[in-house]
Amino acid sequence: MEALERWLEITTGAHYGVGVSNGLDALRLILEGYKVLGRLREGDGVIVPGNTYIASVLAISQAGMHPILVDPAPLTMNLSAAGITAGIKRGAKAVMTVHLYGRVAWDEEMNSLARSQGLIVVEDAAQAIGAKGGCIAGDAAAISFYPTKNLGALGDGGAVVTSDPELAKAVRALANYGSDSRYHNIYTGMNCRLDPIQAAMIMAKTPDLPAANERRRERAELYTRLIENDAVITPNHPDDRLCHVWHQYVVRVPRHRNDFRLYLADNSVGSDIHYAVPPHRQPCYSHMVWPDLPVTGQLADEIVSLPISDCTTLDDVRDIAAIINQFDPKAL
Ligand SMILES: *Cc1c(COP(=O)(O)O)cnc(C)c1O
C-alpha cells in the first residue's frame, strides 16, 4: 500500500497519494473532505461536464451538493472555459473537471477563471492516469483502478492525490471510519479502504504504464492518420501528445451511427458508446430540473468508441481503418 502511494506521488507530482476503494469513492471522499474542513458545504454547486460518466455526478449528489451540468466543447468533448463561465453564473463553488477518454481537460484559461472566482478544482482523473498535466492541475484528483482503466487492478481500486496536507489527512481519516488514530473517531466516516491485494496487483503493473499509454497513443495516431470517410469524424488530438492517454478512441458519426455500428459488427469489429445516455437523462435523476445541454445530447447521439486496448494490434488498427474507409451509408 505504501509503495503504491509513494508511486502515485512520484508519478503525479502531488505530495500525497491515498489508496481508496474505487474511483467513485475517491471523488466522494474529496468532496466530503472539503466539507469536514469547512471549505465546501451541503447544497454548494459543483460544475461538471454533462457528457461525463455518471460516477462524477453521483459523487456530487451523494455528497449533498448540487451538480451544475454544463456542455463540453464539441472539439475536445471536454469541459472548457466557456463551461466554467456558464457554471460560475449559476453560483458554482467548485469545479469537477473530467479528463474524459484520457484527455487532460484543463488549461491556463480555465485555471485563471477558476482561481479568480476562488473555485475549488477537483479532477476526475479516472480515465487519465499517466497523462501529462492530469492530477496536478487541480486541488485534488480522483483515480480509478477498475480493471478496464489504463492502470487496472484485478478488482476495484482507486486513489486520491492532492498536495494539500489537510485534505489528504481528512480523506485518509474519512476512508477509515473517520478515525485519525486507533479507535479515535473524529468524523462519522466510511470504510473506503483499498484492498492491499489489489494495491499489490496495481504496483506490479506500474512499471509498464508509460509504455502502455504510449501503445494507446500509437493506435490513436494510426487510426486518425488512416481513417478517411466523410461520414466519420476522427477525434481532435491535443497539441502536446503526452496530454492524452486515449482511454477511449471516440469518433463521431453524425448521421448514420446505428448503420455504422451494425456495419462494424458485420465485419467483426467491436464498438461501444461512452455514454449513450447522459447522467441527466438517467431515471435516477428524472426528478431534477436540468438545463438544456445541446452539445451533450448531440455527442450522445453521434459518438462511437473503437477498439484501442492492448488486445488491438497495430495491424488490427490498419484493418479496422480500411473497413471504416469502405463504409458507404448510401449503399446500405
Ligand atoms: C470509471 C470512472 C469513474 C469511477 O471509477 P470506479 O473505480 O469504477 O468507481 C469515475 N469517473 C469516470 C470518468 C470514470 O471513467
The ligand as an SDF file (V2000), in Angstrom:
LIG
                    3D

 15 15  0  0  0  0  0  0  0  0999 V2000
  -14.5550    4.6580  -14.0690 C   0  0  0  0  0  0  0  0  0  0  0  0
  -14.8790    6.0690  -13.8050 C   0  0  0  0  0  0  0  0  0  0  0  0
  -15.2400    6.5290  -12.5260 C   0  0  0  0  0  0  0  0  0  0  0  0
  -15.4740    5.6190  -11.3670 C   0  0  0  0  0  0  0  0  0  0  0  0
  -14.4370    4.7710  -11.0560 O   0  0  0  0  0  0  0  0  0  0  0  0
  -14.7810    3.3740  -10.3180 P   0  0  0  0  0  0  0  0  0  0  0  0
  -13.4550    2.8950   -9.8710 O   0  0  0  0  0  0  0  0  0  0  0  0
  -15.4250    2.4950  -11.3280 O   0  0  0  0  0  0  0  0  0  0  0  0
  -15.6890    3.6950   -9.1790 O   0  0  0  0  0  0  0  0  0  0  0  0
  -15.4490    7.8750  -12.3480 C   0  0  0  0  0  0  0  0  0  0  0  0
  -15.3500    8.7350  -13.3690 N   0  0  0  0  0  0  0  0  0  0  0  0
  -15.0280    8.3530  -14.6200 C   0  0  0  0  0  0  0  0  0  0  0  0
  -14.9050    9.3790  -15.6920 C   0  0  0  0  0  0  0  0  0  0  0  0
  -14.7940    7.0020  -14.8800 C   0  0  0  0  0  0  0  0  0  0  0  0
  -14.4920    6.6140  -16.1250 O   0  0  0  0  0  0  0  0  0  0  0  0
  1  2  1  0
  2  3  1  0
  2 14  2  0
  3  4  1  0
  3 10  2  0
  4  5  1  0
  5  6  1  0
  6  7  2  0
  6  8  1  0
  6  9  1  0
 10 11  1  0
 11 12  2  0
 12 13  1  0
 12 14  1  0
 14 15  1  0
M  END
$$$$
